């Protein structure tokens, strides 16, 4: 089974096993793919790039034009008795390029190459969007878990304060123990409010990317086919990363631009047909009384025109040097992109592997902290531990739990980022069958050979959805317990 099919299957399994009312990661992908303005804007930009091929081809096609005019002579020479007083003129011409020094051919090739580069860019935009969606999805899940943990911690500390206050009333504990419990409870309440604010921010970021508020988010499916070594990841990325492929295509296009510029000093050959008709509207004078004068004139001609540039003020040489410099820039951009991809891939791999180890450590830490808290409470009941020991043990357990949910979020995000850097996180890889996928090649095939001057598309309308009507997000929790303070 291919890597693409494995990722599709993993996402599909998660969708099937989730409740119908719940949101899955795949649901978020589909919604973002359909409604995100960054992606739909990139698709429109690619359609604009497609038109450059037809524009370049137009320079090699025949062209024709016509002119019409009316002229009224208010003053004429006194001796020009036969000069007409007015005239109507009509003229037309057809020009057929035969040879343009290679400029048209190379310009068309360069335009086609840039279309290919743009299609790779579009794939990169998809991967970037999906990576951001994964991060937003996991941020919401993490922050929801952190809010629940902090809410539970507040509840536990409230119970502790009640118990501590009761024991203080009977003289079993001191006022210091009560103050320590009160301090920890108030600190926990502040941390809970911070966690709620973080959750609201994560939800709003999710809405900005996906276009709708998150529901009950389900755990994401496992990520398939993650590489075993960073070198394996880099090898795949250098073959399939769309940003690098786009940079290489642009370098090829810049080389063709040099050839196009060199054509400016070469001869051009074209064939032409032109004709003119003039009607003097019966105002052309007669040379002698009674003479019959033709009030209309016409002429037509056809031929071949050879144009040989001799001197153009240094413009062609400057344009060639400019194209050469831009080609050099494109070479450097390939290397810069390659460096960035290698760095991103290795960093994502390292982050993913580190997060996996943190998950293992955090799971052991949570188990140990829970056992420690249970032991400290038992020892406190027989007087071997203080209230502060219990508070510290509860804080250690909370910290371990927060670290665990954070590590799980970081691991998944880093793993998906790694897949994106390897060119394995685009719409075609994720199997988003919530509708037909956008294929930029379809529009290119439609417009590349268009030659009719009056054929255009309907005026565009916004494809992305607005989020102004989505209600402001909240981080609702159960009401905090009321603590009866005893002075």
Helices and strands as residue ranges (DSSP letters): H 3-17, H 25-35, H 37-58, E 63-72, E 86-99, H 103-169, H 175-210, H 230-240, H 242-262, G 263-265, E 268-279, E 296-307, H 315-381, H 387-421, H 427-430, H 440-447
